[in-house]
């Protein structure tokens, strides 16, 4: 949470500071990391509490940043439902509908 909030305040975290924060959250059994350094929450209740404590503006901005990252780095990997979800919560409904439509078309083809 601290990492997300700092990024929203326009303050850049140094990589070592960010890794220290992530490792601290792992030590507290709040996060877990896989071998690809993908971090996930250990408990869905924690996710809900953290998410609901954020200001709406912060949440929508985080969803926008995630969607933009997926579009830039993993667009061709079939992440249409992920993109649709994040664009929806970023309140970009035009893009959300576009990706939900693509996901639906792909589902009908299979």
Gaussian input, Z-matrix of N, CA and C with variables (Angstrom, degrees):
# hf/3-21g

backbone

0 1
 N
 C     1     B1
 C     2     B2     1     A1
 N     3     B3     2     A2     1     D1
 C     4     B4     3     A3     2     D2
 C     5     B5     4     A4     3     D3
 N     6     B6     5     A5     4     D4
 C     7     B7     6     A6     5     D5
 C     8     B8     7     A7     6     D6
 N     9     B9     8     A8     7     D7
 C    10    B10     9     A9     8     D8
 C    11    B11    10    A10     9     D9
 N    12    B12    11    A11    10    D10
 C    13    B13    12    A12    11    D11
 C    14    B14    13    A13    12    D12
 N    15    B15    14    A14    13    D13
 C    16    B16    15    A15    14    D14
 C    17    B17    16    A16    15    D15
 N    18    B18    17    A17    16    D16
 C    19    B19    18    A18    17    D17
 C    20    B20    19    A19    18    D18
 N    21    B21    20    A20    19    D19
 C    22    B22    21    A21    20    D20
 C    23    B23    22    A22    21    D21
 N    24    B24    23    A23    22    D22
 C    25    B25    24    A24    23    D23
 C    26    B26    25    A25    24    D24
 N    27    B27    26    A26    25    D25
 C    28    B28    27    A27    26    D26
 C    29    B29    28    A28    27    D27
 N    30    B30    29    A29    28    D28
 C    31    B31    30    A30    29    D29
 C    32    B32    31    A31    30    D30
 N    33    B33    32    A32    31    D31
 C    34    B34    33    A33    32    D32
 C    35    B35    34    A34    33    D33
 N    36    B36    35    A35    34    D34
 C    37    B37    36    A36    35    D35
 C    38    B38    37    A37    36    D36
 N    39    B39    38    A38    37    D37
 C    40    B40    39    A39    38    D38
 C    41    B41    40    A40    39    D39
 N    42    B42    41    A41    40    D40
 C    43    B43    42    A42    41    D41
 C    44    B44    43    A43    42    D42
 N    45    B45    44    A44    43    D43
 C    46    B46    45    A45    44    D44
 C    47    B47    46    A46    45    D45
 N    48    B48    47    A47    46    D46
 C    49    B49    48    A48    47    D47
 C    50    B50    49    A49    48    D48
 N    51    B51    50    A50    49    D49
 C    52    B52    51    A51    50    D50
 C    53    B53    52    A52    51    D51
 N    54    B54    53    A53    52    D52
 C    55    B55    54    A54    53    D53
 C    56    B56    55    A55    54    D54
 N    57    B57    56    A56    55    D55
 C    58    B58    57    A57    56    D56
 C    59    B59    58    A58    57    D57
 N    60    B60    59    A59    58    D58
 C    61    B61    60    A60    59    D59
 C    62    B62    61    A61    60    D60
 N    63    B63    62    A62    61    D61
 C    64    B64    63    A63    62    D62
 C    65    B65    64    A64    63    D63
 N    66    B66    65    A65    64    D64
 C    67    B67    66    A66    65    D65
 C    68    B68    67    A67    66    D66
 N    69    B69    68    A68    67    D67
 C    70    B70    69    A69    68    D68
 C    71    B71    70    A70    69    D69
 N    72    B72    71    A71    70    D70
 C    73    B73    72    A72    71    D71
 C    74    B74    73    A73    72    D72
 N    75    B75    74    A74    73    D73
 C    76    B76    75    A75    74    D74
 C    77    B77    76    A76    75    D75
 N    78    B78    77    A77    76    D76
 C    79    B79    78    A78    77    D77
 C    80    B80    79    A79    78    D78
 N    81    B81    80    A80    79    D79
 C    82    B82    81    A81    80    D80
 C    83    B83    82    A82    81    D81
 N    84    B84    83    A83    82    D82
 C    85    B85    84    A84    83    D83
 C    86    B86    85    A85    84    D84
 N    87    B87    86    A86    85    D85
 C    88    B88    87    A87    86    D86
 C    89    B89    88    A88    87    D87
 N    90    B90    89    A89    88    D88
 C    91    B91    90    A90    89    D89
 C    92    B92    91    A91    90    D90
 N    93    B93    92    A92    91    D91
 C    94    B94    93    A93    92    D92
 C    95    B95    94    A94    93    D93
 N    96    B96    95    A95    94    D94
 C    97    B97    96    A96    95    D95
 C    98    B98    97    A97    96    D96
 N    99    B99    98    A98    97    D97
 C   100   B100    99    A99    98    D98
 C   101   B101   100   A100    99    D99
 N   102   B102   101   A101   100   D100
 C   103   B103   102   A102   101   D101
 C   104   B104   103   A103   102   D102
 N   105   B105   104   A104   103   D103
 C   106   B106   105   A105   104   D104
 C   107   B107   106   A106   105   D105
 N   108   B108   107   A107   106   D106
 C   109   B109   108   A108   107   D107
 C   110   B110   109   A109   108   D108
 N   111   B111   110   A110   109   D109
 C   112   B112   111   A111   110   D110
 C   113   B113   112   A112   111   D111
 N   114   B114   113   A113   112   D112
 C   115   B115   114   A114   113   D113
 C   116   B116   115   A115   114   D114
 N   117   B117   116   A116   115   D115
 C   118   B118   117   A117   116   D116
 C   119   B119   118   A118   117   D117
 N   120   B120   119   A119   118   D118
 C   121   B121   120   A120   119   D119
 C   122   B122   121   A121   120   D120
 N   123   B123   122   A122   121   D121
 C   124   B124   123   A123   122   D122
 C   125   B125   124   A124   123   D123
 N   126   B126   125   A125   124   D124
 C   127   B127   126   A126   125   D125
 C   128   B128   127   A127   126   D126
 N   129   B129   128   A128   127   D127
 C   130   B130   129   A129   128   D128
 C   131   B131   130   A130   129   D129
 N   132   B132   131   A131   130   D130
 C   133   B133   132   A132   131   D131
 C   134   B134   133   A133   132   D132
 N   135   B135   134   A134   133   D133
 C   136   B136   135   A135   134   D134
 C   137   B137   136   A136   135   D135
 N   138   B138   137   A137   136   D136
 C   139   B139   138   A138   137   D137
 C   140   B140   139   A139   138   D138
 N   141   B141   140   A140   139   D139
 C   142   B142   141   A141   140   D140
 C   143   B143   142   A142   141   D141
 N   144   B144   143   A143   142   D142
 C   145   B145   144   A144   143   D143
 C   146   B146   145   A145   144   D144
 N   147   B147   146   A146   145   D145
 C   148   B148   147   A147   146   D146
 C   149   B149   148   A148   147   D147
 N   150   B150   149   A149   148   D148
 C   151   B151   150   A150   149   D149
 C   152   B152   151   A151   150   D150
 N   153   B153   152   A152   151   D151
 C   154   B154   153   A153   152   D152
 C   155   B155   154   A154   153   D153
 N   156   B156   155   A155   154   D154
 C   157   B157   156   A156   155   D155
 C   158   B158   157   A157   156   D156
 N   159   B159   158   A158   157   D157
 C   160   B160   159   A159   158   D158
 C   161   B161   160   A160   159   D159
 N   162   B162   161   A161   160   D160
 C   163   B163   162   A162   161   D161
 C   164   B164   163   A163   162   D162
 N   165   B165   164   A164   163   D163
 C   166   B166   165   A165   164   D164
 C   167   B167   166   A166   165   D165
 N   168   B168   167   A167   166   D166
 C   169   B169   168   A168   167   D167
 C   170   B170   169   A169   168   D168
 N   171   B171   170   A170   169   D169
 C   172   B172   171   A171   170   D170
 C   173   B173   172   A172   171   D171
 N   174   B174   173   A173   172   D172
 C   175   B175   174   A174   173   D173
 C   176   B176   175   A175   174   D174
 N   177   B177   176   A176   175   D175
 C   178   B178   177   A177   176   D176
 C   179   B179   178   A178   177   D177
 N   180   B180   179   A179   178   D178
 C   181   B181   180   A180   179   D179
 C   182   B182   181   A181   180   D180
 N   183   B183   182   A182   181   D181
 C   184   B184   183   A183   182   D182
 C   185   B185   184   A184   183   D183
 N   186   B186   185   A185   184   D184
 C   187   B187   186   A186   185   D185
 C   188   B188   187   A187   186   D186
 N   189   B189   188   A188   187   D187
 C   190   B190   189   A189   188   D188
 C   191   B191   190   A190   189   D189
 N   192   B192   191   A191   190   D190
 C   193   B193   192   A192   191   D191
 C   194   B194   193   A193   192   D192
 N   195   B195   194   A194   193   D193
 C   196   B196   195   A195   194   D194
 C   197   B197   196   A196   195   D195
 N   198   B198   197   A197   196   D196
 C   199   B199   198   A198   197   D197
 C   200   B200   199   A199   198   D198
 N   201   B201   200   A200   199   D199
 C   202   B202   201   A201   200   D200
 C   203   B203   202   A202   201   D201
 N   204   B204   203   A203   202   D202
 C   205   B205   204   A204   203   D203
 C   206   B206   205   A205   204   D204
 N   207   B207   206   A206   205   D205
 C   208   B208   207   A207   206   D206
 C   209   B209   208   A208   207   D207
 N   210   B210   209   A209   208   D208
 C   211   B211   210   A210   209   D209
 C   212   B212   211   A211   210   D210
 N   213   B213   212   A212   211   D211
 C   214   B214   213   A213   212   D212
 C   215   B215   214   A214   213   D213
 N   216   B216   215   A215   214   D214
 C   217   B217   216   A216   215   D215
 C   218   B218   217   A217   216   D216
 N   219   B219   218   A218   217   D217
 C   220   B220   219   A219   218   D218
 C   221   B221   220   A220   219   D219
 N   222   B222   221   A221   220   D220
 C   223   B223   222   A222   221   D221
 C   224   B224   223   A223   222   D222
 N   225   B225   224   A224   223   D223
 C   226   B226   225   A225   224   D224
 C   227   B227   226   A226   225   D225
 N   228   B228   227   A227   226   D226
 C   229   B229   228   A228   227   D227
 C   230   B230   229   A229   228   D228
 N   231   B231   230   A230   229   D229
 C   232   B232   231   A231   230   D230
 C   233   B233   232   A232   231   D231
 N   234   B234   233   A233   232   D232
 C   235   B235   234   A234   233   D233
 C   236   B236   235   A235   234   D234
 N   237   B237   236   A236   235   D235
 C   238   B238   237   A237   236   D236
 C   239   B239   238   A238   237   D237
 N   240   B240   239   A239   238   D238
 C   241   B241   240   A240   239   D239
 C   242   B242   241   A241   240   D240
 N   243   B243   242   A242   241   D241
 C   244   B244   243   A243   242   D242
 C   245   B245   244   A244   243   D243
 N   246   B246   245   A245   244   D244
 C   247   B247   246   A246   245   D245
 C   248   B248   247   A247   246   D246
 N   249   B249   248   A248   247   D247
 C   250   B250   249   A249   248   D248
 C   251   B251   250   A250   249   D249
 N   252   B252   251   A251   250   D250
 C   253   B253   252   A252   251   D251
 C   254   B254   253   A253   252   D252
 N   255   B255   254   A254   253   D253
 C   256   B256   255   A255   254   D254
 C   257   B257   256   A256   255   D255
 N   258   B258   257   A257   256   D256
 C   259   B259   258   A258   257   D257
 C   260   B260   259   A259   258   D258
 N   261   B261   260   A260   259   D259
 C   262   B262   261   A261   260   D260
 C   263   B263   262   A262   261   D261
 N   264   B264   263   A263   262   D262
 C   265   B265   264   A264   263   D263
 C   266   B266   265   A265   264   D264
 N   267   B267   266   A266   265   D265
 C   268   B268   267   A267   266   D266
 C   269   B269   268   A268   267   D267
 N   270   B270   269   A269   268   D268
 C   271   B271   270   A270   269   D269
 C   272   B272   271   A271   270   D270
 N   273   B273   272   A272   271   D271
 C   274   B274   273   A273   272   D272
 C   275   B275   274   A274   273   D273
 N   276   B276   275   A275   274   D274
 C   277   B277   276   A276   275   D275
 C   278   B278   277   A277   276   D276
 N   279   B279   278   A278   277   D277
 C   280   B280   279   A279   278   D278
 C   281   B281   280   A280   279   D279
 N   282   B282   281   A281   280   D280
 C   283   B283   282   A282   281   D281
 C   284   B284   283   A283   282   D282
 N   285   B285   284   A284   283   D283
 C   286   B286   285   A285   284   D284
 C   287   B287   286   A286   285   D285
 N   288   B288   287   A287   286   D286
 C   289   B289   288   A288   287   D287
 C   290   B290   289   A289   288   D288
 N   291   B291   290   A290   289   D289
 C   292   B292   291   A291   290   D290
 C   293   B293   292   A292   291   D291
 N   294   B294   293   A293   292   D292
 C   295   B295   294   A294   293   D293
 C   296   B296   295   A295   294   D294
 N   297   B297   296   A296   295   D295
 C   298   B298   297   A297   296   D296
 C   299   B299   298   A298   297   D297
 N   300   B300   299   A299   298   D298
 C   301   B301   300   A300   299   D299
 C   302   B302   301   A301   300   D300
 N   303   B303   302   A302   301   D301
 C   304   B304   303   A303   302   D302
 C   305   B305   304   A304   303   D303
 N   306   B306   305   A305   304   D304
 C   307   B307   306   A306   305   D305
 C   308   B308   307   A307   306   D306
 N   309   B309   308   A308   307   D307
 C   310   B310   309   A309   308   D308
 C   311   B311   310   A310   309   D309
 N   312   B312   311   A311   310   D310
 C   313   B313   312   A312   311   D311
 C   314   B314   313   A313   312   D312
 N   315   B315   314   A314   313   D313
 C   316   B316   315   A315   314   D314
 C   317   B317   316   A316   315   D315
 N   318   B318   317   A317   316   D316
 C   319   B319   318   A318   317   D317
 C   320   B320   319   A319   318   D318
 N   321   B321   320   A320   319   D319
 C   322   B322   321   A321   320   D320
 C   323   B323   322   A322   321   D321
 N   324   B324   323   A323   322   D322
 C   325   B325   324   A324   323   D323
 C   326   B326   325   A325   324   D324
 N   327   B327   326   A326   325   D325
 C   328   B328   327   A327   326   D326
 C   329   B329   328   A328   327   D327

   B1=1.4578
   B2=1.5240
   B3=1.3171
   B4=1.4558
   B5=1.5211
   B6=1.3287
   B7=1.4551
   B8=1.5164
   B9=1.3260
   B10=1.4511
   B11=1.5213
   B12=1.2997
   B13=1.4552
   B14=1.5190
   B15=1.3282
   B16=1.4583
   B17=1.5188
   B18=1.3179
   B19=1.4590
   B20=1.5248
   B21=1.3220
   B22=1.4565
   B23=1.5238
   B24=1.2988
   B25=1.4569
   B26=1.5220
   B27=1.3217
   B28=1.4472
   B29=1.5152
   B30=1.3199
   B31=1.4543
   B32=1.5191
   B33=1.3037
   B34=1.4614
   B35=1.5206
   B36=1.3185
   B37=1.4498
   B38=1.5239
   B39=1.2917
   B40=1.4569
   B41=1.5150
   B42=1.3223
   B43=1.4606
   B44=1.5238
   B45=1.3277
   B46=1.4649
   B47=1.5228
   B48=1.3285
   B49=1.4630
   B50=1.5282
   B51=1.3396
   B52=1.4519
   B53=1.5315
   B54=1.3384
   B55=1.4616
   B56=1.5228
   B57=1.3222
   B58=1.4709
   B59=1.5253
   B60=1.3343
   B61=1.4650
   B62=1.5241
   B63=1.3251
   B64=1.4717
   B65=1.5206
   B66=1.3256
   B67=1.4702
   B68=1.5235
   B69=1.3131
   B70=1.4660
   B71=1.5276
   B72=1.3285
   B73=1.4600
   B74=1.5271
   B75=1.3227
   B76=1.4689
   B77=1.5235
   B78=1.3309
   B79=1.4690
   B80=1.5278
   B81=1.3193
   B82=1.4635
   B83=1.5375
   B84=1.3282
   B85=1.4681
   B86=1.5237
   B87=1.3109
   B88=1.4592
   B89=1.5280
   B90=1.3285
   B91=1.4643
   B92=1.5118
   B93=1.3302
   B94=1.4559
   B95=1.5227
   B96=1.3168
   B97=1.4606
   B98=1.5165
   B99=1.3255
   B100=1.4547
   B101=1.5263
   B102=1.3209
   B103=1.4650
   B104=1.5257
   B105=1.3422
   B106=1.4602
   B107=1.5279
   B108=1.3319
   B109=1.4678
   B110=1.5263
   B111=1.3097
   B112=1.4567
   B113=1.5161
   B114=1.3199
   B115=1.4558
   B116=1.5134
   B117=1.3155
   B118=1.4618
   B119=1.5249
   B120=1.3302
   B121=1.4558
   B122=1.5176
   B123=1.3184
   B124=1.4643
   B125=1.5239
   B126=1.3021
   B127=1.4495
   B128=1.5262
   B129=1.3183
   B130=1.4677
   B131=1.5235
   B132=1.3098
   B133=1.4590
   B134=1.5239
   B135=1.3284
   B136=1.4686
   B137=1.5269
   B138=1.3247
   B139=1.4691
   B140=1.5277
   B141=1.3128
   B142=1.4596
   B143=1.5243
   B144=1.3152
   B145=1.4667
   B146=1.5217
   B147=1.3336
   B148=1.4617
   B149=1.5255
   B150=1.3060
   B151=1.4655
   B152=1.5297
   B153=1.3293
   B154=1.4625
   B155=1.5260
   B156=1.3247
   B157=1.4590
   B158=1.5245
   B159=1.3229
   B160=1.4641
   B161=1.5262
   B162=1.3063
   B163=1.4542
   B164=1.5244
   B165=1.3197
   B166=1.4624
   B167=1.5257
   B168=1.3178
   B169=1.4673
   B170=1.5270
   B171=1.3148
   B172=1.4602
   B173=1.5260
   B174=1.3337
   B175=1.4703
   B176=1.5197
   B177=1.3377
   B178=1.4701
   B179=1.5205
   B180=1.3121
   B181=1.4636
   B182=1.5310
   B183=1.3105
   B184=1.4706
   B185=1.5238
   B186=1.3348
   B187=1.4677
   B188=1.5329
   B189=1.3177
   B190=1.4721
   B191=1.5310
   B192=1.3288
   B193=1.4635
   B194=1.5230
   B195=1.3208
   B196=1.4685
   B197=1.5219
   B198=1.3294
   B199=1.4693
   B200=1.5273
   B201=1.3192
   B202=1.4632
   B203=1.5270
   B204=1.3181
   B205=1.4599
   B206=1.5304
   B207=1.3298
   B208=1.4716
   B209=1.5236
   B210=1.3184
   B211=1.4643
   B212=1.5235
   B213=1.3085
   B214=1.4600
   B215=1.5274
   B216=1.3222
   B217=1.4649
   B218=1.5265
   B219=1.3101
   B220=1.4698
   B221=1.5257
   B222=1.3040
   B223=1.4658
   B224=1.5269
   B225=1.3023
   B226=1.4709
   B227=1.5272
   B228=1.3107
   B229=1.4651
   B230=1.5244
   B231=1.3103
   B232=1.4591
   B233=1.5102
   B234=1.3088
   B235=1.4633
   B236=1.5263
   B237=1.3193
   B238=1.4603
   B239=1.5250
   B240=1.3289
   B241=1.4711
   B242=1.5343
   B243=1.3264
   B244=1.4756
   B245=1.5266
   B246=1.3278
   B247=1.4650
   B248=1.5249
   B249=1.3200
   B250=1.4655
   B251=1.5272
   B252=1.3257
   B253=1.4696
   B254=1.5242
   B255=1.3234
   B256=1.4659
   B257=1.5227
   B258=1.3376
   B259=1.4671
   B260=1.5276
   B261=1.3212
   B262=1.4714
   B263=1.5282
   B264=1.3337
   B265=1.4650
   B266=1.5282
   B267=1.3313
   B268=1.4595
   B269=1.5286
   B270=1.3265
   B271=1.4573
   B272=1.5240
   B273=1.3260
   B274=1.4607
   B275=1.5301
   B276=1.3190
   B277=1.4555
   B278=1.5288
   B279=1.3097
   B280=1.4640
   B281=1.5321
   B282=1.3267
   B283=1.4651
   B284=1.5268
   B285=1.3152
   B286=1.4670
   B287=1.5233
   B288=1.3183
   B289=1.4675
   B290=1.5214
   B291=1.3191
   B292=1.4667
   B293=1.5325
   B294=1.3265
   B295=1.4626
   B296=1.5282
   B297=1.3400
   B298=1.4598
   B299=1.5237
   B300=1.3309
   B301=1.4572
   B302=1.5270
   B303=1.3391
   B304=1.4645
   B305=1.5251
   B306=1.3311
   B307=1.4734
   B308=1.5225
   B309=1.3200
   B310=1.4564
   B311=1.5237
   B312=1.3195
   B313=1.4686
   B314=1.5306
   B315=1.3265
   B316=1.4685
   B317=1.5350
   B318=1.3311
   B319=1.4675
   B320=1.5326
   B321=1.3094
   B322=1.4655
   B323=1.5275
   B324=1.3303
   B325=1.4638
   B326=1.5247
   B327=1.3115
   B328=1.4774
   B329=1.4557
   A1=110.70
   A2=115.94
   A3=120.07
   A4=110.60
   A5=116.69
   A6=121.67
   A7=109.87
   A8=116.72
   A9=120.53
   A10=111.34
   A11=116.68
   A12=119.90
   A13=111.51
   A14=117.30
   A15=119.34
   A16=111.07
   A17=117.74
   A18=120.00
   A19=110.62
   A20=117.23
   A21=120.68
   A22=111.81
   A23=117.42
   A24=120.65
   A25=111.36
   A26=117.68
   A27=120.69
   A28=113.73
   A29=117.60
   A30=121.06
   A31=108.42
   A32=116.29
   A33=119.86
   A34=109.60
   A35=115.42
   A36=120.47
   A37=108.62
   A38=116.09
   A39=119.17
   A40=107.59
   A41=115.32
   A42=120.04
   A43=111.42
   A44=117.87
   A45=119.79
   A46=111.81
   A47=117.57
   A48=120.83
   A49=110.09
   A50=116.06
   A51=120.00
   A52=110.73
   A53=117.49
   A54=120.76
   A55=111.58
   A56=117.42
   A57=120.68
   A58=110.72
   A59=116.87
   A60=120.54
   A61=111.05
   A62=116.41
   A63=119.57
   A64=111.52
   A65=116.96
   A66=120.48
   A67=111.49
   A68=116.69
   A69=120.41
   A70=110.23
   A71=117.06
   A72=120.62
   A73=111.38
   A74=117.69
   A75=121.08
   A76=109.77
   A77=117.06
   A78=121.13
   A79=112.08
   A80=116.47
   A81=121.42
   A82=112.07
   A83=117.53
   A84=123.56
   A85=112.65
   A86=115.74
   A87=120.89
   A88=109.56
   A89=115.15
   A90=121.41
   A91=110.15
   A92=115.41
   A93=121.15
   A94=107.08
   A95=115.80
   A96=121.27
   A97=109.04
   A98=115.03
   A99=118.67
   A100=109.30
   A101=116.64
   A102=119.89
   A103=112.91
   A104=117.08
   A105=121.25
   A106=111.92
   A107=116.79
   A108=122.99
   A109=112.00
   A110=115.31
   A111=120.65
   A112=107.05
   A113=116.06
   A114=121.49
   A115=110.13
   A116=116.25
   A117=121.83
   A118=108.87
   A119=114.78
   A120=119.71
   A121=109.68
   A122=116.44
   A123=121.74
   A124=112.31
   A125=117.39
   A126=121.14
   A127=109.39
   A128=117.02
   A129=120.20
   A130=112.58
   A131=116.89
   A132=119.87
   A133=110.57
   A134=116.99
   A135=121.30
   A136=109.30
   A137=116.17
   A138=120.54
   A139=109.83
   A140=115.91
   A141=120.50
   A142=112.00
   A143=116.87
   A144=120.40
   A145=110.55
   A146=117.33
   A147=120.84
   A148=110.06
   A149=116.70
   A150=121.80
   A151=111.18
   A152=116.22
   A153=119.89
   A154=113.07
   A155=117.87
   A156=120.90
   A157=112.31
   A158=116.55
   A159=120.33
   A160=110.90
   A161=115.47
   A162=119.84
   A163=109.27
   A164=116.26
   A165=120.93
   A166=111.11
   A167=116.92
   A168=121.98
   A169=111.03
   A170=116.82
   A171=121.47
   A172=109.87
   A173=116.87
   A174=120.55
   A175=111.47
   A176=116.98
   A177=118.98
   A178=110.88
   A179=117.37
   A180=120.77
   A181=111.39
   A182=117.12
   A183=120.85
   A184=109.95
   A185=117.12
   A186=120.12
   A187=110.94
   A188=116.22
   A189=120.23
   A190=110.32
   A191=116.79
   A192=120.76
   A193=111.54
   A194=117.34
   A195=120.94
   A196=110.09
   A197=116.98
   A198=120.74
   A199=110.65
   A200=116.98
   A201=120.42
   A202=110.69
   A203=116.84
   A204=120.59
   A205=110.35
   A206=117.13
   A207=120.41
   A208=111.29
   A209=117.12
   A210=119.60
   A211=111.25
   A212=116.62
   A213=121.14
   A214=112.50
   A215=117.11
   A216=120.27
   A217=115.52
   A218=118.72
   A219=120.56
   A220=112.97
   A221=116.76
   A222=120.00
   A223=112.82
   A224=117.28
   A225=120.14
   A226=112.95
   A227=118.29
   A228=121.12
   A229=113.49
   A230=118.45
   A231=120.65
   A232=114.42
   A233=117.55
   A234=122.18
   A235=111.96
   A236=116.68
   A237=120.15
   A238=112.86
   A239=118.19
   A240=119.14
   A241=110.89
   A242=116.32
   A243=119.49
   A244=109.59
   A245=116.22
   A246=120.25
   A247=111.02
   A248=117.47
   A249=120.85
   A250=110.83
   A251=115.92
   A252=120.87
   A253=111.23
   A254=116.69
   A255=119.70
   A256=112.09
   A257=118.31
   A258=119.11
   A259=110.77
   A260=116.85
   A261=119.96
   A262=110.08
   A263=116.87
   A264=119.96
   A265=112.82
   A266=116.52
   A267=120.77
   A268=110.22
   A269=115.28
   A270=124.43
   A271=113.28
   A272=116.29
   A273=121.00
   A274=105.27
   A275=115.19
   A276=121.18
   A277=112.58
   A278=116.87
   A279=119.73
   A280=110.32
   A281=116.74
   A282=120.13
   A283=110.92
   A284=117.34
   A285=120.35
   A286=110.33
   A287=116.47
   A288=120.16
   A289=110.26
   A290=116.82
   A291=120.99
   A292=110.76
   A293=117.03
   A294=120.41
   A295=112.56
   A296=118.30
   A297=119.38
   A298=109.86
   A299=116.77
   A300=121.13
   A301=111.06
   A302=116.94
   A303=120.51
   A304=111.23
   A305=116.25
   A306=119.92
   A307=110.46
   A308=116.67
   A309=120.42
   A310=112.14
   A311=115.76
   A312=119.70
   A313=110.97
   A314=116.17
   A315=120.16
   A316=111.31
   A317=115.96
   A318=120.43
   A319=110.30
   A320=117.23
   A321=120.63
   A322=111.47
   A323=117.17
   A324=121.13
   A325=111.99
   A326=116.73
   A327=120.26
   A328=111.27
   D1=-44.29
   D2=179.37
   D3=-58.12
   D4=-39.82
   D5=179.84
   D6=-63.77
   D7=-46.61
   D8=-179.37
   D9=-64.39
   D10=-43.51
   D11=-178.60
   D12=-65.72
   D13=-41.66
   D14=177.70
   D15=-62.50
   D16=-40.49
   D17=-179.76
   D18=-65.08
   D19=-30.85
   D20=179.79
   D21=-77.10
   D22=-21.92
   D23=179.70
   D24=-84.83
   D25=2.77
   D26=179.58
   D27=83.26
   D28=8.94
   D29=179.25
   D30=-96.40
   D31=125.62
   D32=178.14
   D33=-83.42
   D34=131.13
   D35=174.73
   D36=-88.55
   D37=138.53
   D38=171.99
   D39=-70.39
   D40=151.65
   D41=-177.20
   D42=-57.98
   D43=-42.68
   D44=-178.82
   D45=-66.64
   D46=-35.39
   D47=177.71
   D48=-67.47
   D49=-41.74
   D50=178.93
   D51=-63.42
   D52=-44.33
   D53=179.05
   D54=-64.10
   D55=-38.74
   D56=176.09
   D57=-61.49
   D58=-42.98
   D59=178.35
   D60=-63.78
   D61=-43.38
   D62=178.75
   D63=-64.02
   D64=-43.04
   D65=178.43
   D66=-63.55
   D67=-36.63
   D68=177.01
   D69=-62.98
   D70=-42.40
   D71=178.03
   D72=-66.40
   D73=-32.49
   D74=174.97
   D75=-67.04
   D76=-44.08
   D77=178.56
   D78=-59.95
   D79=-31.82
   D80=179.53
   D81=-85.37
   D82=4.15
   D83=-177.46
   D84=58.99
   D85=34.48
   D86=175.02
   D87=-95.58
   D88=-39.03
   D89=177.44
   D90=-118.57
   D91=159.88
   D92=168.22
   D93=-135.65
   D94=152.00
   D95=-178.85
   D96=-123.78
   D97=144.19
   D98=174.84
   D99=-97.61
   D100=-175.41
   D101=-175.82
   D102=-68.89
   D103=-11.86
   D104=178.41
   D105=-98.39
   D106=10.30
   D107=-177.35
   D108=61.44
   D109=36.32
   D110=171.94
   D111=-94.16
   D112=123.21
   D113=-175.28
   D114=-101.03
   D115=132.81
   D116=175.85
   D117=-134.00
   D118=154.12
   D119=176.48
   D120=-72.78
   D121=144.46
   D122=179.55
   D123=-76.05
   D124=-23.18
   D125=-172.94
   D126=-138.58
   D127=130.05
   D128=-179.14
   D129=-66.05
   D130=-26.55
   D131=177.12
   D132=-65.57
   D133=-38.34
   D134=177.37
   D135=-62.27
   D136=-43.47
   D137=178.76
   D138=-57.38
   D139=-47.72
   D140=-178.48
   D141=-62.28
   D142=-44.13
   D143=-179.36
   D144=-64.70
   D145=-47.79
   D146=-179.56
   D147=-61.95
   D148=-46.87
   D149=-178.76
   D150=-59.38
   D151=-44.44
   D152=-177.33
   D153=-73.56
   D154=-16.14
   D155=177.58
   D156=-82.62
   D157=-16.05
   D158=-179.45
   D159=-78.66
   D160=147.49
   D161=173.03
   D162=-64.80
   D163=148.38
   D164=-179.18
   D165=-55.67
   D166=-42.93
   D167=-179.56
   D168=-60.98
   D169=-38.69
   D170=178.98
   D171=-67.85
   D172=-44.90
   D173=179.51
   D174=-60.42
   D175=-46.24
   D176=-178.97
   D177=-64.16
   D178=-36.75
   D179=178.60
   D180=-67.52
   D181=-38.62
   D182=177.26
   D183=-63.80
   D184=-45.27
   D185=177.91
   D186=-60.68
   D187=-39.66
   D188=178.90
   D189=-63.08
   D190=-45.08
   D191=179.93
   D192=-63.68
   D193=-39.86
   D194=178.58
   D195=-64.94
   D196=-45.24
   D197=179.75
   D198=-62.06
   D199=-42.95
   D200=178.87
   D201=-63.43
   D202=-39.77
   D203=179.05
   D204=-63.57
   D205=-46.06
   D206=178.30
   D207=-61.72
   D208=-41.24
   D209=178.75
   D210=-62.19
   D211=-38.34
   D212=-177.47
   D213=-77.54
   D214=-41.51
   D215=-170.42
   D216=-103.73
   D217=-27.98
   D218=-172.47
   D219=-135.83
   D220=26.48
   D221=-174.92
   D222=-61.83
   D223=-39.19
   D224=-174.10
   D225=-82.87
   D226=3.97
   D227=-175.51
   D228=-96.01
   D229=16.63
   D230=176.43
   D231=73.98
   D232=36.46
   D233=179.89
   D234=-96.23
   D235=34.26
   D236=-174.47
   D237=-61.70
   D238=-40.42
   D239=-179.42
   D240=-69.93
   D241=-34.99
   D242=176.40
   D243=-64.86
   D244=-46.55
   D245=178.55
   D246=-61.45
   D247=-43.55
   D248=179.46
   D249=-60.28
   D250=-44.76
   D251=179.72
   D252=-58.61
   D253=-49.76
   D254=-176.42
   D255=-70.79
   D256=-36.75
   D257=176.44
   D258=-66.69
   D259=-35.80
   D260=177.64
   D261=-60.71
   D262=-48.11
   D263=-177.86
   D264=-78.62
   D265=-10.06
   D266=170.48
   D267=-88.56
   D268=-0.32
   D269=-179.88
   D270=65.06
   D271=29.66
   D272=172.14
   D273=-105.13
   D274=82.42
   D275=-171.37
   D276=-70.01
   D277=-28.78
   D278=178.41
   D279=-62.96
   D280=-46.50
   D281=178.04
   D282=-69.07
   D283=-37.48
   D284=178.97
   D285=-60.27
   D286=-46.87
   D287=179.42
   D288=-62.41
   D289=-41.36
   D290=178.87
   D291=-56.60
   D292=-48.51
   D293=-177.29
   D294=-74.45
   D295=-33.95
   D296=174.06
   D297=-63.50
   D298=-40.28
   D299=177.96
   D300=-62.46
   D301=-45.66
   D302=178.18
   D303=-60.64
   D304=-42.81
   D305=179.72
   D306=-63.33
   D307=-40.95
   D308=178.96
   D309=-64.94
   D310=-41.17
   D311=178.27
   D312=-62.68
   D313=-43.56
   D314=178.64
   D315=-63.15
   D316=-39.28
   D317=179.80
   D318=-64.61
   D319=-38.03
   D320=-179.47
   D321=-71.57
   D322=-27.16
   D323=178.72
   D324=-73.86
   D325=-26.52
   D326=-176.71
   D327=-88.43

